[in-house]
Amino acid sequence: MNKIKFLGTAGGRFVVSRQIRKSGGIWITLDDTNVLIDPGPGSLVRILSSKPKLNPRDLDGIILSHIHLDHSNDVNIIIEAMTNGGWDKKGVLFAPKEALENKSVVMDYVRAYLEKIEILKEKNRYKIGNICFETPVKHIHHGVEGYGFNIFGKNISLSIITDTMYFNGLESFYKGDLLILNVVFYENNRNLQHFDLRDIEKIISINKPNLSILTHFGMTMIKAKPWKIADELTKKLGVKVIAASDGMEIDLDDFKN
């Protein structure tokens, strides 16, 4: 089964630190390849308590979009779990250079457990298992080096736009059949380096993907009820938009059919 599992949908420091929404990241199974993106706080717990059950030892790799805690906190324990405590050398870690230069993000001792480490760079393409992905543009408007992803399977493409402030032409880099967007703010009145509702409405209205999924919600989005926002966007834009929830699973085979 090809699927996307939202282990958590928290975004913003207060939602994450209070665990109002969980912050486990996104597990993708595609073409017999298992990848975990952005294992934030509680990721391992969310994996082990998942229904249907997930096994971290089934992972082929981990991808970090950037070094902020809500995206990288559990990376070391996930590496340990994936590699059976280091006894089974396996898996690939894909991460920005910052995550490897700063030893407090990816610890030295767990690096030896991995089969390979690859540094993410702008406009690069990477292969893991039976899938490949690209980092089409650097997200420089977020205080640290970060990337979104276009992921390519045999029959489907997925785009994930991780944290950044909107910049002109951003949507042109993410043209997947399915689009996942991190939307922290309902209204970004303080000009902080995250999307708000206006940004994601613009991106979806231009790209018109087959399905858009909103996630990574801050307090203002949660108070505004993201499922209602998704319904309103669907009606307004004429394309399907849904709001992710903790533990939600998307059947990619059903989506394509």
C-alpha positions as a Markdown table, in Angstrom:
| # | Residue | x | y | z |
|---|---|---|---|---|
| 1 | Met | 0.0 | 0.0 | 0.0 |
| 2 | Asn | 1.3 | 3.5 | -0.9 |
| 3 | Lys | 0.3 | 6.0 | 1.7 |
| 4 | Ile | 1.1 | 9.2 | 3.6 |
| 5 | Lys | 0.7 | 9.1 | 7.4 |
| 6 | Phe | 0.6 | 12.3 | 9.4 |
| 7 | Leu | 2.2 | 11.4 | 12.7 |
| 8 | Gly | 1.6 | 15.0 | 13.8 |
| 9 | Thr | 0.2 | 18.3 | 12.6 |
| 10 | Ala | 1.7 | 20.8 | 15.1 |
| 11 | Gly | 3.3 | 23.9 | 14.0 |
| 12 | Gly | 4.5 | 26.9 | 15.9 |
| 13 | Arg | 6.3 | 26.9 | 19.3 |
| 14 | Phe | 3.2 | 27.0 | 21.5 |
| 15 | Val | 1.3 | 24.2 | 19.8 |
| 16 | Val | 4.4 | 22.0 | 19.7 |
| 17 | Ser | 5.6 | 22.7 | 23.3 |
| 18 | Arg | 2.1 | 22.1 | 24.7 |
| 19 | Gln | 1.4 | 19.2 | 22.4 |
| 20 | Ile | -2.0 | 20.7 | 21.5 |
| 21 | Arg | -1.3 | 18.8 | 18.2 |
| 22 | Lys | 1.3 | 16.1 | 17.9 |
| 23 | Ser | 4.7 | 16.8 | 16.2 |
| 24 | Gly | 5.8 | 13.4 | 14.8 |
| 25 | Gly | 6.4 | 14.4 | 11.2 |
| 26 | Ile | 5.2 | 12.6 | 8.0 |
| 27 | Trp | 5.7 | 8.9 | 7.1 |
| 28 | Ile | 5.6 | 8.2 | 3.4 |
| 29 | Thr | 5.4 | 4.7 | 2.0 |
| 30 | Leu | 5.7 | 4.7 | -1.8 |
| 31 | Asp | 6.8 | 2.0 | -4.2 |
| 32 | Asp | 8.0 | -0.2 | -1.3 |
| 33 | Thr | 10.1 | 2.6 | 0.1 |
| 34 | Asn | 9.6 | 4.0 | 3.6 |
| 35 | Val | 10.7 | 7.6 | 4.4 |
| 36 | Leu | 10.2 | 9.7 | 7.5 |
| 37 | Ile | 10.2 | 13.5 | 7.0 |
| 38 | Asp | 10.9 | 15.9 | 9.9 |
| 39 | Pro | 10.8 | 13.7 | 13.0 |
| 40 | Gly | 9.8 | 16.3 | 15.6 |
| 41 | Pro | 9.2 | 15.8 | 19.4 |
| 42 | Gly | 7.4 | 12.6 | 20.0 |
| 43 | Ser | 8.0 | 11.1 | 16.6 |
| 44 | Leu | 9.1 | 7.7 | 17.9 |
| 45 | Val | 6.2 | 7.4 | 20.3 |
| 46 | Arg | 3.8 | 8.3 | 17.5 |
| 47 | Ile | 5.3 | 5.6 | 15.2 |
| 48 | Leu | 5.2 | 2.9 | 17.8 |
| 49 | Ser | 1.6 | 3.7 | 18.9 |
| 50 | Ser | 0.3 | 4.1 | 15.3 |
| 51 | Lys | -2.7 | 2.3 | 14.0 |
| 52 | Pro | -2.2 | 0.5 | 11.7 |
| 53 | Lys | 1.1 | -0.3 | 13.2 |
| 54 | Leu | 4.4 | 1.1 | 11.9 |
| 55 | Asn | 7.9 | -0.2 | 12.6 |
| 56 | Pro | 10.8 | 2.2 | 12.6 |
| 57 | Arg | 13.1 | -0.7 | 11.4 |
| 58 | Asp | 11.2 | -0.6 | 8.1 |
| 59 | Leu | 12.4 | 2.9 | 7.4 |
| 60 | Asp | 14.8 | 3.3 | 4.4 |
| 61 | Gly | 15.7 | 6.8 | 5.3 |
| 62 | Ile | 15.0 | 10.1 | 7.1 |
| 63 | Ile | 14.7 | 13.6 | 5.6 |
| 64 | Leu | 15.2 | 16.8 | 7.5 |
| 65 | Ser | 13.8 | 20.0 | 5.9 |
| 66 | His | 15.7 | 22.2 | 8.4 |
| 67 | Ile | 17.1 | 22.1 | 11.9 |
| 68 | His | 14.3 | 23.7 | 14.0 |
| 69 | Leu | 13.3 | 21.5 | 16.9 |
| 70 | Asp | 9.7 | 20.8 | 15.7 |
| 71 | His | 11.3 | 19.2 | 12.6 |
| 72 | Ser | 14.5 | 17.5 | 13.9 |
| 73 | Asn | 14.1 | 16.8 | 17.7 |
| 74 | Asp | 13.7 | 13.0 | 17.4 |
| 75 | Val | 16.2 | 12.4 | 14.6 |
| 76 | Asn | 18.8 | 10.7 | 16.8 |
| 77 | Ile | 16.4 | 8.3 | 18.5 |
| 78 | Ile | 14.8 | 7.5 | 15.1 |
| 79 | Ile | 18.2 | 6.6 | 13.7 |
| 80 | Glu | 18.7 | 4.3 | 16.7 |
| 81 | Ala | 15.3 | 2.7 | 16.2 |
| 82 | Met | 15.8 | 2.3 | 12.4 |
| 83 | Thr | 19.2 | 0.7 | 12.8 |
| 84 | Asn | 18.3 | -1.6 | 15.8 |
| 85 | Gly | 20.5 | 0.4 | 18.1 |
| 86 | Gly | 23.3 | 0.5 | 15.6 |
| 87 | Trp | 23.5 | -3.2 | 15.2 |
| 88 | Asp | 22.1 | -3.1 | 11.6 |
| 89 | Lys | 23.9 | -0.5 | 9.6 |
| 90 | Lys | 21.3 | 0.8 | 7.3 |
| 91 | Gly | 19.3 | 3.8 | 6.0 |
| 92 | Val | 20.1 | 7.2 | 4.6 |
| 93 | Leu | 19.9 | 10.6 | 6.3 |
| 94 | Phe | 19.2 | 13.6 | 4.1 |
| 95 | Ala | 19.7 | 16.9 | 5.8 |
| 96 | Pro | 20.9 | 20.4 | 5.3 |
| 97 | Lys | 24.6 | 21.1 | 6.0 |
| 98 | Glu | 23.7 | 23.0 | 9.2 |
| 99 | Ala | 22.3 | 19.8 | 10.7 |
| 100 | Leu | 25.6 | 18.1 | 10.3 |
| 101 | Glu | 27.9 | 21.0 | 11.3 |
| 102 | Asn | 25.9 | 21.5 | 14.5 |
| 103 | Lys | 26.6 | 18.3 | 16.4 |
| 104 | Ser | 23.7 | 18.9 | 18.8 |
| 105 | Val | 21.3 | 18.1 | 15.9 |
| 106 | Val | 22.7 | 14.8 | 14.5 |
| 107 | Met | 25.0 | 13.3 | 17.1 |
| 108 | Asp | 28.4 | 11.9 | 16.0 |
| 109 | Tyr | 27.8 | 8.4 | 17.4 |
| 110 | Val | 24.6 | 7.8 | 15.5 |
| 111 | Arg | 26.0 | 8.9 | 12.2 |
| 112 | Ala | 28.1 | 5.7 | 12.2 |
| 113 | Tyr | 24.9 | 3.6 | 12.3 |
| 114 | Leu | 23.7 | 4.9 | 8.9 |
| 115 | Glu | 24.6 | 3.5 | 5.5 |
| 116 | Lys | 24.9 | 7.0 | 4.1 |
| 117 | Ile | 24.5 | 10.7 | 4.8 |
| 118 | Glu | 23.6 | 13.1 | 2.0 |
| 119 | Ile | 23.7 | 16.9 | 2.3 |
| 120 | Leu | 20.7 | 18.7 | 0.8 |
| 121 | Lys | 21.4 | 21.4 | -1.7 |
| 122 | Glu | 19.3 | 23.6 | -3.9 |
| 123 | Lys | 18.3 | 22.1 | -7.3 |
| 124 | Asn | 19.6 | 18.6 | -6.4 |
| 125 | Arg | 17.9 | 15.3 | -7.0 |
| 126 | Tyr | 18.3 | 12.3 | -4.7 |
| 127 | Lys | 17.4 | 8.6 | -4.8 |
| 128 | Ile | 16.3 | 6.4 | -2.0 |
| 129 | Gly | 15.0 | 2.9 | -2.5 |
| 130 | Asn | 12.6 | 2.9 | -5.5 |
| 131 | Ile | 11.8 | 6.7 | -5.4 |
| 132 | Cys | 13.6 | 9.9 | -5.9 |
| 133 | Phe | 13.1 | 13.4 | -4.7 |
| 134 | Glu | 14.3 | 16.9 | -5.5 |
| 135 | Thr | 15.0 | 20.1 | -3.5 |
| 136 | Pro | 14.0 | 22.7 | -6.1 |
| 137 | Val | 14.7 | 25.9 | -4.2 |
| 138 | Lys | 16.4 | 26.9 | -0.9 |
| 139 | His | 13.9 | 28.4 | 1.6 |
| 140 | Ile | 16.0 | 31.3 | 2.8 |
| 141 | His | 13.1 | 33.2 | 4.4 |
| 142 | His | 13.0 | 31.1 | 7.6 |
| 143 | Gly | 16.1 | 32.0 | 9.6 |
| 144 | Val | 17.9 | 28.8 | 8.8 |
| 145 | Glu | 18.7 | 26.8 | 5.6 |
| 146 | Gly | 15.7 | 24.8 | 4.6 |
| 147 | Tyr | 14.1 | 23.0 | 1.7 |
| 148 | Gly | 10.8 | 21.7 | 0.4 |
| 149 | Phe | 10.5 | 18.5 | -1.6 |
| 150 | Asn | 9.1 | 17.1 | -4.8 |
| 151 | Ile | 8.9 | 13.3 | -4.4 |
| 152 | Phe | 8.5 | 11.1 | -7.5 |
| 153 | Gly | 7.1 | 7.6 | -7.5 |
| 154 | Lys | 6.2 | 5.4 | -10.5 |
| 155 | Asn | 2.7 | 6.7 | -10.8 |
| 156 | Ile | 2.4 | 9.9 | -8.6 |
| 157 | Ser | 4.3 | 13.0 | -7.6 |
| 158 | Leu | 4.1 | 14.6 | -4.2 |
| 159 | Ser | 5.1 | 18.2 | -3.3 |
| 160 | Ile | 5.8 | 19.3 | 0.3 |
| 161 | Ile | 6.3 | 23.0 | 1.0 |
| 162 | Thr | 7.9 | 23.2 | 4.4 |
| 163 | Asp | 8.4 | 26.3 | 6.5 |
| 164 | Thr | 9.2 | 29.6 | 4.8 |
| 165 | Met | 7.8 | 33.0 | 4.2 |
| 166 | Tyr | 6.1 | 33.3 | 0.8 |
| 167 | Phe | 8.3 | 34.7 | -1.9 |
| 168 | Asn | 7.4 | 35.6 | -5.5 |
| 169 | Gly | 7.2 | 32.5 | -7.7 |
| 170 | Leu | 7.5 | 30.0 | -4.9 |
| 171 | Glu | 4.5 | 28.0 | -6.3 |
| 172 | Ser | 6.3 | 27.4 | -9.6 |
| 173 | Phe | 8.8 | 25.0 | -7.9 |
| 174 | Tyr | 6.1 | 22.7 | -6.5 |
| 175 | Lys | 3.9 | 21.1 | -9.1 |
| 176 | Gly | 3.1 | 17.7 | -7.7 |
| 177 | Asp | -0.2 | 15.8 | -8.1 |
| 178 | Leu | -0.6 | 16.1 | -4.4 |
| 179 | Leu | 0.5 | 19.2 | -2.5 |
| 180 | Ile | 1.2 | 19.4 | 1.3 |
| 181 | Leu | 1.5 | 22.9 | 2.8 |
| 182 | Asn | 2.7 | 24.0 | 6.2 |
| 183 | Val | 0.4 | 26.8 | 7.3 |
| 184 | Val | 1.2 | 28.1 | 10.8 |
| 185 | Phe | -0.9 | 31.3 | 10.8 |
| 186 | Tyr | -4.4 | 32.3 | 10.0 |
| 187 | Glu | -3.2 | 35.8 | 9.5 |
| 188 | Asn | 0.5 | 36.6 | 9.6 |
| 189 | Asn | 0.1 | 40.2 | 11.0 |
| 190 | Arg | 3.7 | 40.4 | 12.4 |
| 191 | Asn | 5.4 | 39.4 | 9.1 |
| 192 | Leu | 6.9 | 36.2 | 10.6 |
| 193 | Gln | 8.6 | 33.7 | 8.5 |
| 194 | His | 5.7 | 31.2 | 7.9 |
| 195 | Phe | 2.8 | 30.9 | 5.6 |
| 196 | Asp | -0.7 | 32.2 | 6.5 |
| 197 | Leu | -4.0 | 31.5 | 4.9 |
| 198 | Arg | -3.5 | 34.1 | 2.2 |
| 199 | Asp | -0.3 | 32.5 | 1.1 |
| 200 | Ile | -1.6 | 29.0 | 0.7 |
| 201 | Glu | -4.8 | 30.2 | -1.0 |
| 202 | Lys | -2.6 | 31.9 | -3.6 |
| 203 | Ile | -0.4 | 28.9 | -4.1 |
| 204 | Ile | -3.3 | 26.5 | -4.5 |
| 205 | Ser | -5.2 | 28.8 | -6.8 |
| 206 | Ile | -2.2 | 29.0 | -9.2 |
| 207 | Asn | -1.1 | 25.4 | -9.1 |
| 208 | Lys | -4.5 | 23.7 | -8.8 |
| 209 | Pro | -3.1 | 20.3 | -7.7 |
| 210 | Asn | -5.4 | 17.3 | -7.6 |
| 211 | Leu | -5.4 | 17.4 | -3.8 |
| 212 | Ser | -4.0 | 19.9 | -1.3 |
| 213 | Ile | -3.4 | 19.0 | 2.3 |
| 214 | Leu | -2.9 | 21.6 | 5.0 |
| 215 | Thr | -0.8 | 20.8 | 8.1 |
| 216 | His | 1.7 | 22.2 | 10.6 |
| 217 | Phe | -0.9 | 24.4 | 12.4 |
| 218 | Gly | -0.2 | 27.2 | 14.9 |
| 219 | Met | -2.6 | 28.4 | 17.5 |
| 220 | Thr | -4.4 | 30.9 | 15.2 |
| 221 | Met | -5.1 | 28.2 | 12.6 |
| 222 | Ile | -6.3 | 25.8 | 15.2 |
| 223 | Lys | -8.7 | 28.4 | 16.7 |
| 224 | Ala | -10.0 | 29.0 | 13.2 |
| 225 | Lys | -10.8 | 25.3 | 12.7 |
| 226 | Pro | -8.6 | 24.1 | 9.8 |
| 227 | Trp | -11.1 | 21.6 | 8.6 |
| 228 | Lys | -13.6 | 24.4 | 8.0 |
| 229 | Ile | -11.0 | 26.5 | 6.3 |
| 230 | Ala | -10.2 | 23.5 | 4.0 |
| 231 | Asp | -13.9 | 23.2 | 3.1 |
| 232 | Glu | -14.2 | 26.9 | 2.3 |
| 233 | Leu | -11.1 | 26.8 | 0.1 |
| 234 | Thr | -12.5 | 23.8 | -1.7 |
| 235 | Lys | -15.7 | 25.7 | -2.6 |
| 236 | Lys | -13.9 | 28.9 | -3.4 |
| 237 | Leu | -11.1 | 27.5 | -5.5 |
| 238 | Gly | -12.9 | 24.5 | -7.1 |
| 239 | Val | -10.1 | 22.1 | -6.2 |
| 240 | Lys | -10.0 | 19.6 | -3.3 |
| 241 | Val | -8.4 | 20.9 | -0.1 |
| 242 | Ile | -8.4 | 19.0 | 3.2 |
| 243 | Ala | -6.9 | 19.6 | 6.6 |
| 244 | Ala | -4.6 | 16.9 | 8.1 |
| 245 | Ser | -5.3 | 15.6 | 11.6 |
| 246 | Asp | -2.9 | 13.7 | 13.9 |
| 247 | Gly | -2.7 | 10.1 | 12.7 |
| 248 | Met | -4.5 | 10.7 | 9.4 |
| 249 | Glu | -3.6 | 8.4 | 6.6 |
| 250 | Ile | -3.9 | 9.1 | 2.9 |
| 251 | Asp | -4.2 | 6.1 | 0.6 |
| 252 | Leu | -2.2 | 7.1 | -2.5 |
| 253 | Asp | -3.4 | 4.2 | -4.6 |
| 254 | Asp | -7.0 | 5.3 | -4.0 |
| 255 | Phe | -6.0 | 8.9 | -4.6 |
| 256 | Lys | -4.7 | 8.1 | -8.1 |
| 257 | Asn | -7.6 | 5.9 | -9.0 |
